[in-house]
Amino acid sequence: MTIDNEMVEENEMDGYSKIDKYNPHLVEKISKNYASTIGLIGEDVSRDGLIKTPERAAKAMQFLTHGYDLDPAAILKSALFHDDYKQMVIVKDIEIYSMCEHHLLPFFGKAHVAYIPNGCIVGLSKIPRIVDAFARRLQVQERLTTEIRDCIQDTLKPLGVAVVIEAKHLCMLMRGIQKQNSVATTSAFTGEFENERTRGEFIRLISAKLS
């Protein structure tokens, strides 16, 4: 089914309806490339288990990179509120799933984001949404960290922003160095969080486990 040049698939299971949208032209083009790649590695793309794999992979790639169609700043602006609160606001343990742009393999983990308002606060759900908007692109963890920081800083104009990301990279776990317990940690700070005391409080709070 095509709506506004998008292919819409409806899947119902146990009373839950899920709707996925795909660009049919992209699905067709990307599918052909996947079929060619599968053949080049020595597989038979016409066998039962692989007949639909190129199309499935094309749809998966569109979903995994749908962040290119999102405007993170607009997401934040959709829920801005004037408020005099000037203490630290933290959203921690935000799940991240992204694609390494060097090997097209996933990296995944958690983001911890904080800001200190300066007359303006944002709906808390918007912070995980912008994290996802940037993560659902071809990325490196370092750039992902600074993009989240800069978007919040430029849009909210807070007194400071802090972002810490901890992630495992399949390009390190499955290939290359193959170290299964390696975790990459990146951080980026602005304003008040460049102060050691404020930054230390942030680190303590994201490390704390609530009972």
N, C-alpha and C positions, 0 to 999 in steps of 0.2 A: 504494500500500500504506500502511495506517495502523497505527502502533504508538504506544500511549500518546498519542493525539491528535496524532501527528507523521506527516508524509508522508516516507517514506524512499525515496530514489532511489539505485539502484546503477548505476554506470557502469564498465564494464570495457574497458580499452584497453591493449594490449601487456603483458598480464599484471598490470596494476595495477588494483586495485579501489578505487573512491572511493565513499563513502557520504555523501550529503547529507541532512539532516533539515530539514523545514519544517513549520510549523503550517498545516494545510490551510485552516482558517478564515481565518487572516490572508492567506494567498495569494489566496483568493477575494476578500476585501474590498479588498485593496490592488490587485489586478488590475483591478477595476472602476474604481478611481480613476485608474489609469494609462491605461486605455482612454478614459476621459472626457477626460483631459488631452491625449492624442494627437489626439483628435478636435477639441478646442478650438484646437490650433495649426494646424489645417487639413489634417491627414492622414486617410487612409482606413484605419481600424484593421482593416478586413475584407480588405485586400489581402494577397497571399501573404506578403510579407516581414514583415508586422506582426501577423498573426493570433495568434501565440504570444508576441509581445513583451510585452504586459501581464503575463502569467504569469511570463515570464523576469525581467522587471524587479522583480516582487513578490518573487521568490525571491532575487534579487540584493540587494535592500534588506534582507531578513531576514538574509542572511549578513553584509552590511556593518555591521549594527548588532547582531550577536549578543552584543556585550559587555554589553548590559543583562542578559543571563541569567547572567553570570559574576560571581563574588565574588572580587575580586583578593586581599583579605586571606586568604581561605580557601585560595587557591592558594599563597600564601607559607607559611601555617601547615602545609601538607601536607608540607613538606620542610625543617623547621627542625632544626638540630643544634647542640648545645652544643660550643663550641670556644674556645680561648684566643687565637686569631689576632686581632691588633688592627691589621693593616696594611690599606691601601686595597684594596678589591675592585672591579674595574671590568669591566663588560660594555659594550662599545662597538659602534657600527655596527649597532644593532638596527633592522631595517627597520620602518618605520611606514607604514600606510595607514589614513587616516581620512577622515571626511566633515565638511566645513565646515557648521556649523549655520545659517549665514547664507544660503548659496546652494545647499546640498545638492550641492556639487561636491567632488571629492576633494582632499585635500592629502596629500603623501607625502614621506618623507625618512628620516632616521636619528635614533635616540636613543642617547645615551651616559649610562650610569647607574653610579654608584659609591656604595659605603657603607663605613664603617669599623666593623667588628663590635665589639660590647661583650658578649662571652660567648656570642654566638649567630650562626651563619652559616646561609645558605639555599642550597639547591640552585641552581646557576647557571642552569639552564634555566627556573627559575620567574620570573626577572627579565624575560626577553623575554615570558613568558606574561602577566604583569600589565601590561606595556606594551601588549600586544595587547588585553587585556581592556578597558582604558580607551580605546584608540584606536578600537575597533570600536563606537563610539557617535557620535551627533552631537556634534561637538566644536568648540572653538577651541583653537589651539595653546597659548595661555597657560594655560588651565585644565588641559589634558592634562598639561602639564609639572608643575604643582603637585600634581595628583592622584597621579601616580606617586611624586613625592617624599614626600607625606604618607602614602601607603599603606605605603611601606617604613619610614618613620620610626615610625609608630604601631604597626606590627606587629613589627618587629625590635628596636625601641628601640636603634638603633646610636649610635655616637659622632657620626655625621654622615652626611648623604645629599647627593649631587650629581646633578642631572639637567640635561642639555643636549639640546635638540632642534633640528635643522636641517631645514627642510621647504620644499618648493615648493607653492604653492597655485594650483589651476587657476582659482579665482575671480579671481586676479590675472593669470594667464598667458593665459586664454582670453577673458576679458571685462574690463571696468573699465579699469585702467591698461595692461594687455597688455604687461607688461615680462617678457620671456622668461627672463632670467637672475636674477630676484629670488629670493633665499633668505631666509626668516625664521628667525631664531635666538632661542630663548628658553632661560632658565636658571632654576634654583631650587636653593637650598642650605639646609642646616641644620647646626647643631653645628660640628664641626671644619672643615667646608668654608666657613664664614664667615670663617675665618682666611685671610688673603691668601696665605700661603705654601702651605698645604694645597690651596687652590683652584687656585693656580698650577701645582702638581704635577699635579693632575687634568687641567687644560687641556693641559699638555705631553704627558701620556700619551695622551689621546684624539686629539691631533693627530699623534702619532708614527706613522710607517709602518714596520712590521716587515718586514725583508727575508726 
